[in-house]
Structures are given as C-alpha cells and as structure tokens.
C-alpha cells in the first residue's frame, strides 16, 4: 500500500515539475530568439552614418538589454521554482519515510532461518546475515562461540531486531519455541 502511494505521489510531483520546466523552457526559448533577432539586426547594420540610424541602433541595444534582463529573470524564476519543488519532494519523501518507519515499528518483522542437517556454523551465520539479523557473519561467530552440536535442525523465528545474545539464546532453544504465536 505504501509503495502505491509513493508511486502516485512521485508521479504527480514529477508531472508538475515537468510542466513547470516545460513552460519555463518555452518562455526562455522565445526570449532567446528575440535576443538573437535583435543582435542580428544590430550586427547587420554596417554603418551608422546618420542620426536616425544611430537612434535605431540605440533603441535596439536598449531592447536587447531589456530582453536579456527578462531572460535572466526567467532563469532566476526557474531556479526558484526548481528549489521550491525540490523542497516539496524532499518533505514528501521524508514524511513517507517516517510513516514507513512508524508502520515498521508498530508491526515488528518476523524473519526465519531454516537450519538443515549438515550445515556448519559458518553456513548458519551466513543465513543470519542474509536474513539481516546480523551485519557480519565472521564477527558474530567470534562473539558468540556457538557450538554446532548444540543447535538443533529446524526453522527458527526472530522478531524485531534481536542482538547477538538473543539470537544465541533462540538458536540454543528448541526451534518450535521460537515460532511466533498467531
């Protein structure tokens, strides 16, 4: 259920950001074209002999400056909107992460490992590591000094986030006792 909400929220935010970016890019393109046209007109006039040509040149230069200022304003607005959108996305993701953590804390995960005949302690430690019950199999083996002969074959269940001593206690008990109550 959380994944569906995350997907819909991400899709919505992405669409909104995409539309904003498209609008800003189109506006910037129009301003860029105007700037290029004005620059082309300015450079195409070879000589500015009379006063009318000089006035036209100054007017075009002024228009060029205004267009460049508008373009710069659009760029700044684009950056502001992107930052704002980024903050909204970060806030939404942080809220989702917090909600997911709360849901996970309310319903502790039950993980299981199946100890089979012929497995040595290294294989059992690898199972614990694969189930995310321990971080490092070799460290766990050094800390606990478990003897394989004391561990029975069967399925062991672990709820929450047990530490090394709790894992050792469960492994040394009967596998049926570790089964969660329904």
URZITA-V849948 format. One line per field, one symbol per residue. phi: phi as a letter, one per 40 degrees, with the letter a starting at -180 (. if undefined). psi: psi as a letter, one per 30 degrees, with the letter a starting at -180 (. if undefined). A space follows every 10 residues. Layout:
phi = ???
psi = ???
This chain:
phi = .ccccccccc cccccccccc cccccccccc cccccccccc ccccccbbcc cccccccccc cccccccccc cccccccccc cccccccccc cccccccccc ccccccbccb bbbbcbcgcc cccccccccc cgcbcbcccc ccccfcbdcc bccicbbbbg bccccccccc ccccdccccc cc
psi = eeeeeeeeee eeeeeeeeee eeeeeeeeee eeeeeeeeee eeffjekiel eeeeeeeeee eeeeeeeeee eeeeeeeeee eeeeeeeeee eeeeeeeeee eeeeeejkkk lkljklkfkl eeeeeeeeee ghflekeeee eeeehlkeff klkakkkklb ilaeeeeeee eflkefffkk k.
